[in-house]
Structures are given as C-alpha cells and as structure tokens.
Amino acid sequence: MKTPSIKKYKYITIALVGLSIGIQGCSKSFTDLTPKGSITNENFWKTEADAIFASNGLYEHFNDDNMFGRGLFWFINASDDMVTGRTDAGSAAVRNFTATGAESRINSMYKKFYQIIQRANTIITKVPAMSISDNVKKHVLGQRISCEVMPIFICHNIMEINVPVFPSLQMQI
C-alpha cells in the first residue's frame, strides 16, 4: 500500500483554507460597509457634542493669516491709509480698484469666507431638529450667527460679492 505524500496534504490544506475563507466572505458582516472612521450626515448631528463640534468648526479660518492677518490688510492698500513698496501686479490691482479676485494677495479669502457661511447654513438646517438641551441649541445657533455675519458683511460690502444668505438669517438681521 502506498502512503499519501506530503504534497497531497499540502493541497488539501490549501483547499480547506480557501474554502473556509470563501464561506466567511459570503457572510452579511463581511459586506457591511457602514463607515466607522469618517463623519457623514447619517452618523453626525446626534449629540450635544456634535453640535458644539460643528459650531467650533466655524472658527477654523479665523486664525488663518491669509484672511484676518494679511488678507484683509490688502484691502487697506486700496486707501490712503497704507502705502506698499511692492510693484507686483496683484498689489497694484488691489490698490487701483481693478482686482478681479484672482490676485494672489486676495484669491483664497472668498473660498474661506464661503466655507464659514456654508458651515453656518448647515448648522441652521441641522441643529434645531436635534434632541439636545435648549441651552446648547441657543449657544450653537448664537455662535452660528456671530460667525456668519462677519464673512457676509466683508464679502458684500468690501469685496462687493453677492453671497447666498440663508433665509432665516435674513429675518434675524
């Protein structure tokens, strides 16, 4: 009688491992694609901490030097209050009131202002329907108003850009 070779057992072992992996791969939990590490509208806007986290996100760009540091400072260049020694076209366009918004000195500000406004508009659509305390709701909605008004004012009155304003803000102003 012939003894089975090790090669034969190796193939049987590989086949059994492959079969067990294949069977486990067909289970429902294997194809569960619920995001575990990313924030979506479905898994956010549930707790007071979520609302506070969202209102804190409004302040992200307020520390950006291209906005409230040197960014808005370039608009003072278009007045008699400041004289720059720079001869580049971007500075001259702001100074001469011919800026198009594509100048390197000011081109990122509108995008960042619009992000603040968009985040504030999202807060006003999500927070009122949340099951959280009234104090936290009032705090978050108050933060939204104070953070949204400044970018709208700057875009509309200084940059002369029309900004989409959420209807509830129009009633509150």
Chimera marker file (.cmm) of the C-alpha trace (Angstrom):
<marker_set name="trace">
<marker id="1" x="0.000" y="0.000" z="0.000" r="1" g="1" b="0" radius="0.5"/>
<marker id="2" x="1.228" y="3.422" z="-0.910" r="1" g="1" b="0" radius="0.5"/>
<marker id="3" x="1.461" y="6.179" z="1.762" r="1" g="1" b="0" radius="0.5"/>
<marker id="4" x="-0.019" y="9.565" z="0.951" r="1" g="1" b="0" radius="0.5"/>
<marker id="5" x="2.607" y="12.140" z="0.135" r="1" g="1" b="0" radius="0.5"/>
<marker id="6" x="3.109" y="15.424" z="1.956" r="1" g="1" b="0" radius="0.5"/>
<marker id="7" x="2.354" y="17.227" z="-1.298" r="1" g="1" b="0" radius="0.5"/>
<marker id="8" x="-1.170" y="15.782" z="-1.274" r="1" g="1" b="0" radius="0.5"/>
<marker id="9" x="-1.791" y="17.031" z="2.309" r="1" g="1" b="0" radius="0.5"/>
<marker id="10" x="-0.482" y="20.437" z="1.336" r="1" g="1" b="0" radius="0.5"/>
<marker id="11" x="-3.061" y="20.724" z="-1.465" r="1" g="1" b="0" radius="0.5"/>
<marker id="12" x="-5.867" y="19.531" z="0.802" r="1" g="1" b="0" radius="0.5"/>
<marker id="13" x="-4.882" y="22.078" z="3.484" r="1" g="1" b="0" radius="0.5"/>
<marker id="14" x="-4.775" y="24.922" z="0.952" r="1" g="1" b="0" radius="0.5"/>
<marker id="15" x="-8.155" y="23.870" z="-0.435" r="1" g="1" b="0" radius="0.5"/>
<marker id="16" x="-9.729" y="23.776" z="3.051" r="1" g="1" b="0" radius="0.5"/>
<marker id="17" x="-8.306" y="27.204" z="3.991" r="1" g="1" b="0" radius="0.5"/>
<marker id="18" x="-9.542" y="28.668" z="0.723" r="1" g="1" b="0" radius="0.5"/>
<marker id="19" x="-12.988" y="27.136" z="1.222" r="1" g="1" b="0" radius="0.5"/>
<marker id="20" x="-13.287" y="28.485" z="4.772" r="1" g="1" b="0" radius="0.5"/>
<marker id="21" x="-12.272" y="31.982" z="3.648" r="1" g="1" b="0" radius="0.5"/>
<marker id="22" x="-14.767" y="31.806" z="0.814" r="1" g="1" b="0" radius="0.5"/>
<marker id="23" x="-17.581" y="30.781" z="3.153" r="1" g="1" b="0" radius="0.5"/>
<marker id="24" x="-16.776" y="33.590" z="5.619" r="1" g="1" b="0" radius="0.5"/>
<marker id="25" x="-16.612" y="36.069" z="2.765" r="1" g="1" b="0" radius="0.5"/>
<marker id="26" x="-20.251" y="35.389" z="1.954" r="1" g="1" b="0" radius="0.5"/>
<marker id="27" x="-21.490" y="36.408" z="5.408" r="1" g="1" b="0" radius="0.5"/>
<marker id="28" x="-23.502" y="39.588" z="5.848" r="1" g="1" b="0" radius="0.5"/>
<marker id="29" x="-20.962" y="41.131" z="8.253" r="1" g="1" b="0" radius="0.5"/>
<marker id="30" x="-18.234" y="40.836" z="5.623" r="1" g="1" b="0" radius="0.5"/>
<marker id="31" x="-20.134" y="43.153" z="3.280" r="1" g="1" b="0" radius="0.5"/>
<marker id="32" x="-21.259" y="45.618" z="5.971" r="1" g="1" b="0" radius="0.5"/>
<marker id="33" x="-19.997" y="48.937" z="4.611" r="1" g="1" b="0" radius="0.5"/>
<marker id="34" x="-21.045" y="51.211" z="7.469" r="1" g="1" b="0" radius="0.5"/>
<marker id="35" x="-18.358" y="53.903" z="7.794" r="1" g="1" b="0" radius="0.5"/>
<marker id="36" x="-16.572" y="53.584" z="11.101" r="1" g="1" b="0" radius="0.5"/>
<marker id="37" x="-13.937" y="56.298" z="10.840" r="1" g="1" b="0" radius="0.5"/>
<marker id="38" x="-15.479" y="59.091" z="8.829" r="1" g="1" b="0" radius="0.5"/>
<marker id="39" x="-18.121" y="61.668" z="9.618" r="1" g="1" b="0" radius="0.5"/>
<marker id="40" x="-21.252" y="61.651" z="7.469" r="1" g="1" b="0" radius="0.5"/>
<marker id="41" x="-24.638" y="63.322" z="7.814" r="1" g="1" b="0" radius="0.5"/>
<marker id="42" x="-26.050" y="59.967" z="8.887" r="1" g="1" b="0" radius="0.5"/>
<marker id="43" x="-23.683" y="59.405" z="11.815" r="1" g="1" b="0" radius="0.5"/>
<marker id="44" x="-23.246" y="63.051" z="12.865" r="1" g="1" b="0" radius="0.5"/>
<marker id="45" x="-25.762" y="65.563" z="14.260" r="1" g="1" b="0" radius="0.5"/>
<marker id="46" x="-26.843" y="63.229" z="17.080" r="1" g="1" b="0" radius="0.5"/>
<marker id="47" x="-25.420" y="64.595" z="20.360" r="1" g="1" b="0" radius="0.5"/>
<marker id="48" x="-24.698" y="67.893" z="22.082" r="1" g="1" b="0" radius="0.5"/>
<marker id="49" x="-21.006" y="67.237" z="21.484" r="1" g="1" b="0" radius="0.5"/>
<marker id="50" x="-21.684" y="67.020" z="17.719" r="1" g="1" b="0" radius="0.5"/>
<marker id="51" x="-23.458" y="70.392" z="17.738" r="1" g="1" b="0" radius="0.5"/>
<marker id="52" x="-20.665" y="72.037" z="19.742" r="1" g="1" b="0" radius="0.5"/>
<marker id="53" x="-18.035" y="70.433" z="17.485" r="1" g="1" b="0" radius="0.5"/>
<marker id="54" x="-19.818" y="71.895" z="14.443" r="1" g="1" b="0" radius="0.5"/>
<marker id="55" x="-20.003" y="75.382" z="15.943" r="1" g="1" b="0" radius="0.5"/>
<marker id="56" x="-16.316" y="75.219" z="16.902" r="1" g="1" b="0" radius="0.5"/>
<marker id="57" x="-15.561" y="74.378" z="13.256" r="1" g="1" b="0" radius="0.5"/>
<marker id="58" x="-16.820" y="77.816" z="12.283" r="1" g="1" b="0" radius="0.5"/>
<marker id="59" x="-13.681" y="79.318" z="13.801" r="1" g="1" b="0" radius="0.5"/>
<marker id="60" x="-11.190" y="77.289" z="11.735" r="1" g="1" b="0" radius="0.5"/>
<marker id="61" x="-10.358" y="80.080" z="9.278" r="1" g="1" b="0" radius="0.5"/>
<marker id="62" x="-10.400" y="82.936" z="11.776" r="1" g="1" b="0" radius="0.5"/>
<marker id="63" x="-6.806" y="82.088" z="12.685" r="1" g="1" b="0" radius="0.5"/>
<marker id="64" x="-5.681" y="81.999" z="9.047" r="1" g="1" b="0" radius="0.5"/>
<marker id="65" x="-3.158" y="84.715" z="8.262" r="1" g="1" b="0" radius="0.5"/>
<marker id="66" x="-4.427" y="84.968" z="4.668" r="1" g="1" b="0" radius="0.5"/>
<marker id="67" x="-7.783" y="86.152" z="5.971" r="1" g="1" b="0" radius="0.5"/>
<marker id="68" x="-7.540" y="88.228" z="9.115" r="1" g="1" b="0" radius="0.5"/>
<marker id="69" x="-3.808" y="88.747" z="9.083" r="1" g="1" b="0" radius="0.5"/>
<marker id="70" x="-2.519" y="89.929" z="5.758" r="1" g="1" b="0" radius="0.5"/>
<marker id="71" x="-5.617" y="89.013" z="3.761" r="1" g="1" b="0" radius="0.5"/>
<marker id="72" x="-7.972" y="91.840" z="4.635" r="1" g="1" b="0" radius="0.5"/>
<marker id="73" x="-4.984" y="94.078" z="5.184" r="1" g="1" b="0" radius="0.5"/>
<marker id="74" x="-4.519" y="94.208" z="1.413" r="1" g="1" b="0" radius="0.5"/>
<marker id="75" x="-7.850" y="95.988" z="1.043" r="1" g="1" b="0" radius="0.5"/>
<marker id="76" x="-6.437" y="98.821" z="3.144" r="1" g="1" b="0" radius="0.5"/>
<marker id="77" x="-3.904" y="99.104" z="0.324" r="1" g="1" b="0" radius="0.5"/>
<marker id="78" x="-6.767" y="100.497" z="-1.746" r="1" g="1" b="0" radius="0.5"/>
<marker id="79" x="-6.992" y="103.554" z="0.501" r="1" g="1" b="0" radius="0.5"/>
<marker id="80" x="-4.769" y="106.385" z="1.642" r="1" g="1" b="0" radius="0.5"/>
<marker id="81" x="-4.130" y="104.611" z="4.952" r="1" g="1" b="0" radius="0.5"/>
<marker id="82" x="-1.395" y="102.358" z="3.625" r="1" g="1" b="0" radius="0.5"/>
<marker id="83" x="1.361" y="102.598" z="1.063" r="1" g="1" b="0" radius="0.5"/>
<marker id="84" x="3.140" y="99.489" z="-0.171" r="1" g="1" b="0" radius="0.5"/>
<marker id="85" x="6.522" y="99.378" z="-1.756" r="1" g="1" b="0" radius="0.5"/>
<marker id="86" x="5.646" y="96.312" z="-3.791" r="1" g="1" b="0" radius="0.5"/>
<marker id="87" x="5.470" y="96.660" z="-7.528" r="1" g="1" b="0" radius="0.5"/>
<marker id="88" x="3.799" y="93.346" z="-8.352" r="1" g="1" b="0" radius="0.5"/>
<marker id="89" x="0.599" y="93.294" z="-10.393" r="1" g="1" b="0" radius="0.5"/>
<marker id="90" x="-1.548" y="91.803" z="-7.599" r="1" g="1" b="0" radius="0.5"/>
<marker id="91" x="-0.796" y="94.634" z="-5.178" r="1" g="1" b="0" radius="0.5"/>
<marker id="92" x="-1.292" y="97.215" z="-7.919" r="1" g="1" b="0" radius="0.5"/>
<marker id="93" x="-4.661" y="95.715" z="-8.919" r="1" g="1" b="0" radius="0.5"/>
<marker id="94" x="-5.949" y="95.934" z="-5.342" r="1" g="1" b="0" radius="0.5"/>
<marker id="95" x="-4.548" y="99.451" z="-4.916" r="1" g="1" b="0" radius="0.5"/>
<marker id="96" x="-6.076" y="100.653" z="-8.210" r="1" g="1" b="0" radius="0.5"/>
<marker id="97" x="-9.507" y="99.049" z="-7.640" r="1" g="1" b="0" radius="0.5"/>
<marker id="98" x="-9.063" y="96.745" z="-10.641" r="1" g="1" b="0" radius="0.5"/>
<marker id="99" x="-8.768" y="93.496" z="-8.708" r="1" g="1" b="0" radius="0.5"/>
<marker id="100" x="-10.637" y="90.546" z="-10.193" r="1" g="1" b="0" radius="0.5"/>
<marker id="101" x="-10.250" y="88.180" z="-7.243" r="1" g="1" b="0" radius="0.5"/>
<marker id="102" x="-7.618" y="86.090" z="-8.991" r="1" g="1" b="0" radius="0.5"/>
<marker id="103" x="-4.759" y="88.069" z="-7.450" r="1" g="1" b="0" radius="0.5"/>
<marker id="104" x="-2.525" y="86.033" z="-5.175" r="1" g="1" b="0" radius="0.5"/>
<marker id="105" x="-2.997" y="88.504" z="-2.328" r="1" g="1" b="0" radius="0.5"/>
<marker id="106" x="-6.757" y="88.002" z="-2.044" r="1" g="1" b="0" radius="0.5"/>
<marker id="107" x="-7.778" y="84.911" z="-4.028" r="1" g="1" b="0" radius="0.5"/>
<marker id="108" x="-8.187" y="82.478" z="-1.125" r="1" g="1" b="0" radius="0.5"/>
<marker id="109" x="-10.312" y="84.714" z="1.089" r="1" g="1" b="0" radius="0.5"/>
<marker id="110" x="-13.639" y="84.286" z="-0.716" r="1" g="1" b="0" radius="0.5"/>
<marker id="111" x="-13.358" y="80.481" z="-0.622" r="1" g="1" b="0" radius="0.5"/>
<marker id="112" x="-12.697" y="80.539" z="3.107" r="1" g="1" b="0" radius="0.5"/>
<marker id="113" x="-15.479" y="83.029" z="3.796" r="1" g="1" b="0" radius="0.5"/>
<marker id="114" x="-17.850" y="80.878" z="1.795" r="1" g="1" b="0" radius="0.5"/>
<marker id="115" x="-16.825" y="77.781" z="3.802" r="1" g="1" b="0" radius="0.5"/>
<marker id="116" x="-17.714" y="79.597" z="7.013" r="1" g="1" b="0" radius="0.5"/>
<marker id="117" x="-21.076" y="80.651" z="5.562" r="1" g="1" b="0" radius="0.5"/>
<marker id="118" x="-21.760" y="77.119" z="4.287" r="1" g="1" b="0" radius="0.5"/>
<marker id="119" x="-20.963" y="75.589" z="7.686" r="1" g="1" b="0" radius="0.5"/>
<marker id="120" x="-23.227" y="78.123" z="9.386" r="1" g="1" b="0" radius="0.5"/>
<marker id="121" x="-26.045" y="77.335" z="6.955" r="1" g="1" b="0" radius="0.5"/>
<marker id="122" x="-25.619" y="73.617" z="7.674" r="1" g="1" b="0" radius="0.5"/>
<marker id="123" x="-25.866" y="74.291" z="11.403" r="1" g="1" b="0" radius="0.5"/>
<marker id="124" x="-29.155" y="76.167" z="10.975" r="1" g="1" b="0" radius="0.5"/>
<marker id="125" x="-30.622" y="73.261" z="8.996" r="1" g="1" b="0" radius="0.5"/>
<marker id="126" x="-29.478" y="70.502" z="11.385" r="1" g="1" b="0" radius="0.5"/>
<marker id="127" x="-29.323" y="71.807" z="14.978" r="1" g="1" b="0" radius="0.5"/>
<marker id="128" x="-32.962" y="72.919" z="15.503" r="1" g="1" b="0" radius="0.5"/>
<marker id="129" x="-34.177" y="69.354" z="14.839" r="1" g="1" b="0" radius="0.5"/>
<marker id="130" x="-31.651" y="67.740" z="17.203" r="1" g="1" b="0" radius="0.5"/>
<marker id="131" x="-32.759" y="66.272" z="20.543" r="1" g="1" b="0" radius="0.5"/>
<marker id="132" x="-30.386" y="68.303" z="22.710" r="1" g="1" b="0" radius="0.5"/>
<marker id="133" x="-30.836" y="70.795" z="25.546" r="1" g="1" b="0" radius="0.5"/>
<marker id="134" x="-32.218" y="74.223" z="24.714" r="1" g="1" b="0" radius="0.5"/>
<marker id="135" x="-29.180" y="75.921" z="26.258" r="1" g="1" b="0" radius="0.5"/>
<marker id="136" x="-26.793" y="74.112" z="23.919" r="1" g="1" b="0" radius="0.5"/>
<marker id="137" x="-29.078" y="74.831" z="20.948" r="1" g="1" b="0" radius="0.5"/>
<marker id="138" x="-29.173" y="78.551" z="21.773" r="1" g="1" b="0" radius="0.5"/>
<marker id="139" x="-25.404" y="78.633" z="22.264" r="1" g="1" b="0" radius="0.5"/>
<marker id="140" x="-24.661" y="76.860" z="18.966" r="1" g="1" b="0" radius="0.5"/>
<marker id="141" x="-27.173" y="78.923" z="16.988" r="1" g="1" b="0" radius="0.5"/>
<marker id="142" x="-25.785" y="82.126" z="18.530" r="1" g="1" b="0" radius="0.5"/>
<marker id="143" x="-22.264" y="81.124" z="17.521" r="1" g="1" b="0" radius="0.5"/>
<marker id="144" x="-23.549" y="80.492" z="14.019" r="1" g="1" b="0" radius="0.5"/>
<marker id="145" x="-24.999" y="83.977" z="13.714" r="1" g="1" b="0" radius="0.5"/>
<marker id="146" x="-21.907" y="85.732" z="15.039" r="1" g="1" b="0" radius="0.5"/>
<marker id="147" x="-19.569" y="83.764" z="12.779" r="1" g="1" b="0" radius="0.5"/>
<marker id="148" x="-21.733" y="84.055" z="9.664" r="1" g="1" b="0" radius="0.5"/>
<marker id="149" x="-22.439" y="87.780" z="9.784" r="1" g="1" b="0" radius="0.5"/>
<marker id="150" x="-18.802" y="88.894" z="9.529" r="1" g="1" b="0" radius="0.5"/>
<marker id="151" x="-17.964" y="86.975" z="6.303" r="1" g="1" b="0" radius="0.5"/>
<marker id="152" x="-21.239" y="88.110" z="4.737" r="1" g="1" b="0" radius="0.5"/>
<marker id="153" x="-20.508" y="91.722" z="5.642" r="1" g="1" b="0" radius="0.5"/>
<marker id="154" x="-16.946" y="91.566" z="4.312" r="1" g="1" b="0" radius="0.5"/>
<marker id="155" x="-17.875" y="89.768" z="1.077" r="1" g="1" b="0" radius="0.5"/>
<marker id="156" x="-20.828" y="92.019" z="0.369" r="1" g="1" b="0" radius="0.5"/>
<marker id="157" x="-19.566" y="95.420" z="1.499" r="1" g="1" b="0" radius="0.5"/>
<marker id="158" x="-15.807" y="95.225" z="0.979" r="1" g="1" b="0" radius="0.5"/>
<marker id="159" x="-15.367" y="92.673" z="-1.804" r="1" g="1" b="0" radius="0.5"/>
<marker id="160" x="-18.716" y="93.567" z="-3.447" r="1" g="1" b="0" radius="0.5"/>
<marker id="161" x="-19.609" y="89.901" z="-3.971" r="1" g="1" b="0" radius="0.5"/>
<marker id="162" x="-23.157" y="88.654" z="-3.597" r="1" g="1" b="0" radius="0.5"/>
<marker id="163" x="-23.271" y="85.881" z="-1.029" r="1" g="1" b="0" radius="0.5"/>
<marker id="164" x="-26.063" y="83.324" z="-0.636" r="1" g="1" b="0" radius="0.5"/>
<marker id="165" x="-27.698" y="84.101" z="2.694" r="1" g="1" b="0" radius="0.5"/>
<marker id="166" x="-29.837" y="81.532" z="4.446" r="1" g="1" b="0" radius="0.5"/>
<marker id="167" x="-33.446" y="82.824" z="4.678" r="1" g="1" b="0" radius="0.5"/>
<marker id="168" x="-33.545" y="82.572" z="8.484" r="1" g="1" b="0" radius="0.5"/>
<marker id="169" x="-30.553" y="84.886" z="8.749" r="1" g="1" b="0" radius="0.5"/>
<marker id="170" x="-32.312" y="87.494" z="6.636" r="1" g="1" b="0" radius="0.5"/>
<marker id="171" x="-35.173" y="87.502" z="9.144" r="1" g="1" b="0" radius="0.5"/>
<marker id="172" x="-32.798" y="87.834" z="12.112" r="1" g="1" b="0" radius="0.5"/>
<marker id="173" x="-30.757" y="90.776" z="10.799" r="1" g="1" b="0" radius="0.5"/>
<link id1="1" id2="2" r="1" g="1" b="0" radius="0.2"/>
<link id1="2" id2="3" r="1" g="1" b="0" radius="0.2"/>
<link id1="3" id2="4" r="1" g="1" b="0" radius="0.2"/>
<link id1="4" id2="5" r="1" g="1" b="0" radius="0.2"/>
<link id1="5" id2="6" r="1" g="1" b="0" radius="0.2"/>
<link id1="6" id2="7" r="1" g="1" b="0" radius="0.2"/>
<link id1="7" id2="8" r="1" g="1" b="0" radius="0.2"/>
<link id1="8" id2="9" r="1" g="1" b="0" radius="0.2"/>
<link id1="9" id2="10" r="1" g="1" b="0" radius="0.2"/>
<link id1="10" id2="11" r="1" g="1" b="0" radius="0.2"/>
<link id1="11" id2="12" r="1" g="1" b="0" radius="0.2"/>
<link id1="12" id2="13" r="1" g="1" b="0" radius="0.2"/>
<link id1="13" id2="14" r="1" g="1" b="0" radius="0.2"/>
<link id1="14" id2="15" r="1" g="1" b="0" radius="0.2"/>
<link id1="15" id2="16" r="1" g="1" b="0" radius="0.2"/>
<link id1="16" id2="17" r="1" g="1" b="0" radius="0.2"/>
<link id1="17" id2="18" r="1" g="1" b="0" radius="0.2"/>
<link id1="18" id2="19" r="1" g="1" b="0" radius="0.2"/>
<link id1="19" id2="20" r="1" g="1" b="0" radius="0.2"/>
<link id1="20" id2="21" r="1" g="1" b="0" radius="0.2"/>
<link id1="21" id2="22" r="1" g="1" b="0" radius="0.2"/>
<link id1="22" id2="23" r="1" g="1" b="0" radius="0.2"/>
<link id1="23" id2="24" r="1" g="1" b="0" radius="0.2"/>
<link id1="24" id2="25" r="1" g="1" b="0" radius="0.2"/>
<link id1="25" id2="26" r="1" g="1" b="0" radius="0.2"/>
<link id1="26" id2="27" r="1" g="1" b="0" radius="0.2"/>
<link id1="27" id2="28" r="1" g="1" b="0" radius="0.2"/>
<link id1="28" id2="29" r="1" g="1" b="0" radius="0.2"/>
<link id1="29" id2="30" r="1" g="1" b="0" radius="0.2"/>
<link id1="30" id2="31" r="1" g="1" b="0" radius="0.2"/>
<link id1="31" id2="32" r="1" g="1" b="0" radius="0.2"/>
<link id1="32" id2="33" r="1" g="1" b="0" radius="0.2"/>
<link id1="33" id2="34" r="1" g="1" b="0" radius="0.2"/>
<link id1="34" id2="35" r="1" g="1" b="0" radius="0.2"/>
<link id1="35" id2="36" r="1" g="1" b="0" radius="0.2"/>
<link id1="36" id2="37" r="1" g="1" b="0" radius="0.2"/>
<link id1="37" id2="38" r="1" g="1" b="0" radius="0.2"/>
<link id1="38" id2="39" r="1" g="1" b="0" radius="0.2"/>
<link id1="39" id2="40" r="1" g="1" b="0" radius="0.2"/>
<link id1="40" id2="41" r="1" g="1" b="0" radius="0.2"/>
<link id1="41" id2="42" r="1" g="1" b="0" radius="0.2"/>
<link id1="42" id2="43" r="1" g="1" b="0" radius="0.2"/>
<link id1="43" id2="44" r="1" g="1" b="0" radius="0.2"/>
<link id1="44" id2="45" r="1" g="1" b="0" radius="0.2"/>
<link id1="45" id2="46" r="1" g="1" b="0" radius="0.2"/>
<link id1="46" id2="47" r="1" g="1" b="0" radius="0.2"/>
<link id1="47" id2="48" r="1" g="1" b="0" radius="0.2"/>
<link id1="48" id2="49" r="1" g="1" b="0" radius="0.2"/>
<link id1="49" id2="50" r="1" g="1" b="0" radius="0.2"/>
<link id1="50" id2="51" r="1" g="1" b="0" radius="0.2"/>
<link id1="51" id2="52" r="1" g="1" b="0" radius="0.2"/>
<link id1="52" id2="53" r="1" g="1" b="0" radius="0.2"/>
<link id1="53" id2="54" r="1" g="1" b="0" radius="0.2"/>
<link id1="54" id2="55" r="1" g="1" b="0" radius="0.2"/>
<link id1="55" id2="56" r="1" g="1" b="0" radius="0.2"/>
<link id1="56" id2="57" r="1" g="1" b="0" radius="0.2"/>
<link id1="57" id2="58" r="1" g="1" b="0" radius="0.2"/>
<link id1="58" id2="59" r="1" g="1" b="0" radius="0.2"/>
<link id1="59" id2="60" r="1" g="1" b="0" radius="0.2"/>
<link id1="60" id2="61" r="1" g="1" b="0" radius="0.2"/>
<link id1="61" id2="62" r="1" g="1" b="0" radius="0.2"/>
<link id1="62" id2="63" r="1" g="1" b="0" radius="0.2"/>
<link id1="63" id2="64" r="1" g="1" b="0" radius="0.2"/>
<link id1="64" id2="65" r="1" g="1" b="0" radius="0.2"/>
<link id1="65" id2="66" r="1" g="1" b="0" radius="0.2"/>
<link id1="66" id2="67" r="1" g="1" b="0" radius="0.2"/>
<link id1="67" id2="68" r="1" g="1" b="0" radius="0.2"/>
<link id1="68" id2="69" r="1" g="1" b="0" radius="0.2"/>
<link id1="69" id2="70" r="1" g="1" b="0" radius="0.2"/>
<link id1="70" id2="71" r="1" g="1" b="0" radius="0.2"/>
<link id1="71" id2="72" r="1" g="1" b="0" radius="0.2"/>
<link id1="72" id2="73" r="1" g="1" b="0" radius="0.2"/>
<link id1="73" id2="74" r="1" g="1" b="0" radius="0.2"/>
<link id1="74" id2="75" r="1" g="1" b="0" radius="0.2"/>
<link id1="75" id2="76" r="1" g="1" b="0" radius="0.2"/>
<link id1="76" id2="77" r="1" g="1" b="0" radius="0.2"/>
<link id1="77" id2="78" r="1" g="1" b="0" radius="0.2"/>
<link id1="78" id2="79" r="1" g="1" b="0" radius="0.2"/>
<link id1="79" id2="80" r="1" g="1" b="0" radius="0.2"/>
<link id1="80" id2="81" r="1" g="1" b="0" radius="0.2"/>
<link id1="81" id2="82" r="1" g="1" b="0" radius="0.2"/>
<link id1="82" id2="83" r="1" g="1" b="0" radius="0.2"/>
<link id1="83" id2="84" r="1" g="1" b="0" radius="0.2"/>
<link id1="84" id2="85" r="1" g="1" b="0" radius="0.2"/>
<link id1="85" id2="86" r="1" g="1" b="0" radius="0.2"/>
<link id1="86" id2="87" r="1" g="1" b="0" radius="0.2"/>
<link id1="87" id2="88" r="1" g="1" b="0" radius="0.2"/>
<link id1="88" id2="89" r="1" g="1" b="0" radius="0.2"/>
<link id1="89" id2="90" r="1" g="1" b="0" radius="0.2"/>
<link id1="90" id2="91" r="1" g="1" b="0" radius="0.2"/>
<link id1="91" id2="92" r="1" g="1" b="0" radius="0.2"/>
<link id1="92" id2="93" r="1" g="1" b="0" radius="0.2"/>
<link id1="93" id2="94" r="1" g="1" b="0" radius="0.2"/>
<link id1="94" id2="95" r="1" g="1" b="0" radius="0.2"/>
<link id1="95" id2="96" r="1" g="1" b="0" radius="0.2"/>
<link id1="96" id2="97" r="1" g="1" b="0" radius="0.2"/>
<link id1="97" id2="98" r="1" g="1" b="0" radius="0.2"/>
<link id1="98" id2="99" r="1" g="1" b="0" radius="0.2"/>
<link id1="99" id2="100" r="1" g="1" b="0" radius="0.2"/>
<link id1="100" id2="101" r="1" g="1" b="0" radius="0.2"/>
<link id1="101" id2="102" r="1" g="1" b="0" radius="0.2"/>
<link id1="102" id2="103" r="1" g="1" b="0" radius="0.2"/>
<link id1="103" id2="104" r="1" g="1" b="0" radius="0.2"/>
<link id1="104" id2="105" r="1" g="1" b="0" radius="0.2"/>
<link id1="105" id2="106" r="1" g="1" b="0" radius="0.2"/>
<link id1="106" id2="107" r="1" g="1" b="0" radius="0.2"/>
<link id1="107" id2="108" r="1" g="1" b="0" radius="0.2"/>
<link id1="108" id2="109" r="1" g="1" b="0" radius="0.2"/>
<link id1="109" id2="110" r="1" g="1" b="0" radius="0.2"/>
<link id1="110" id2="111" r="1" g="1" b="0" radius="0.2"/>
<link id1="111" id2="112" r="1" g="1" b="0" radius="0.2"/>
<link id1="112" id2="113" r="1" g="1" b="0" radius="0.2"/>
<link id1="113" id2="114" r="1" g="1" b="0" radius="0.2"/>
<link id1="114" id2="115" r="1" g="1" b="0" radius="0.2"/>
<link id1="115" id2="116" r="1" g="1" b="0" radius="0.2"/>
<link id1="116" id2="117" r="1" g="1" b="0" radius="0.2"/>
<link id1="117" id2="118" r="1" g="1" b="0" radius="0.2"/>
<link id1="118" id2="119" r="1" g="1" b="0" radius="0.2"/>
<link id1="119" id2="120" r="1" g="1" b="0" radius="0.2"/>
<link id1="120" id2="121" r="1" g="1" b="0" radius="0.2"/>
<link id1="121" id2="122" r="1" g="1" b="0" radius="0.2"/>
<link id1="122" id2="123" r="1" g="1" b="0" radius="0.2"/>
<link id1="123" id2="124" r="1" g="1" b="0" radius="0.2"/>
<link id1="124" id2="125" r="1" g="1" b="0" radius="0.2"/>
<link id1="125" id2="126" r="1" g="1" b="0" radius="0.2"/>
<link id1="126" id2="127" r="1" g="1" b="0" radius="0.2"/>
<link id1="127" id2="128" r="1" g="1" b="0" radius="0.2"/>
<link id1="128" id2="129" r="1" g="1" b="0" radius="0.2"/>
<link id1="129" id2="130" r="1" g="1" b="0" radius="0.2"/>
<link id1="130" id2="131" r="1" g="1" b="0" radius="0.2"/>
<link id1="131" id2="132" r="1" g="1" b="0" radius="0.2"/>
<link id1="132" id2="133" r="1" g="1" b="0" radius="0.2"/>
<link id1="133" id2="134" r="1" g="1" b="0" radius="0.2"/>
<link id1="134" id2="135" r="1" g="1" b="0" radius="0.2"/>
<link id1="135" id2="136" r="1" g="1" b="0" radius="0.2"/>
<link id1="136" id2="137" r="1" g="1" b="0" radius="0.2"/>
<link id1="137" id2="138" r="1" g="1" b="0" radius="0.2"/>
<link id1="138" id2="139" r="1" g="1" b="0" radius="0.2"/>
<link id1="139" id2="140" r="1" g="1" b="0" radius="0.2"/>
<link id1="140" id2="141" r="1" g="1" b="0" radius="0.2"/>
<link id1="141" id2="142" r="1" g="1" b="0" radius="0.2"/>
<link id1="142" id2="143" r="1" g="1" b="0" radius="0.2"/>
<link id1="143" id2="144" r="1" g="1" b="0" radius="0.2"/>
<link id1="144" id2="145" r="1" g="1" b="0" radius="0.2"/>
<link id1="145" id2="146" r="1" g="1" b="0" radius="0.2"/>
<link id1="146" id2="147" r="1" g="1" b="0" radius="0.2"/>
<link id1="147" id2="148" r="1" g="1" b="0" radius="0.2"/>
<link id1="148" id2="149" r="1" g="1" b="0" radius="0.2"/>
<link id1="149" id2="150" r="1" g="1" b="0" radius="0.2"/>
<link id1="150" id2="151" r="1" g="1" b="0" radius="0.2"/>
<link id1="151" id2="152" r="1" g="1" b="0" radius="0.2"/>
<link id1="152" id2="153" r="1" g="1" b="0" radius="0.2"/>
<link id1="153" id2="154" r="1" g="1" b="0" radius="0.2"/>
<link id1="154" id2="155" r="1" g="1" b="0" radius="0.2"/>
<link id1="155" id2="156" r="1" g="1" b="0" radius="0.2"/>
<link id1="156" id2="157" r="1" g="1" b="0" radius="0.2"/>
<link id1="157" id2="158" r="1" g="1" b="0" radius="0.2"/>
<link id1="158" id2="159" r="1" g="1" b="0" radius="0.2"/>
<link id1="159" id2="160" r="1" g="1" b="0" radius="0.2"/>
<link id1="160" id2="161" r="1" g="1" b="0" radius="0.2"/>
<link id1="161" id2="162" r="1" g="1" b="0" radius="0.2"/>
<link id1="162" id2="163" r="1" g="1" b="0" radius="0.2"/>
<link id1="163" id2="164" r="1" g="1" b="0" radius="0.2"/>
<link id1="164" id2="165" r="1" g="1" b="0" radius="0.2"/>
<link id1="165" id2="166" r="1" g="1" b="0" radius="0.2"/>
<link id1="166" id2="167" r="1" g="1" b="0" radius="0.2"/>
<link id1="167" id2="168" r="1" g="1" b="0" radius="0.2"/>
<link id1="168" id2="169" r="1" g="1" b="0" radius="0.2"/>
<link id1="169" id2="170" r="1" g="1" b="0" radius="0.2"/>
<link id1="170" id2="171" r="1" g="1" b="0" radius="0.2"/>
<link id1="171" id2="172" r="1" g="1" b="0" radius="0.2"/>
<link id1="172" id2="173" r="1" g="1" b="0" radius="0.2"/>
</marker_set>
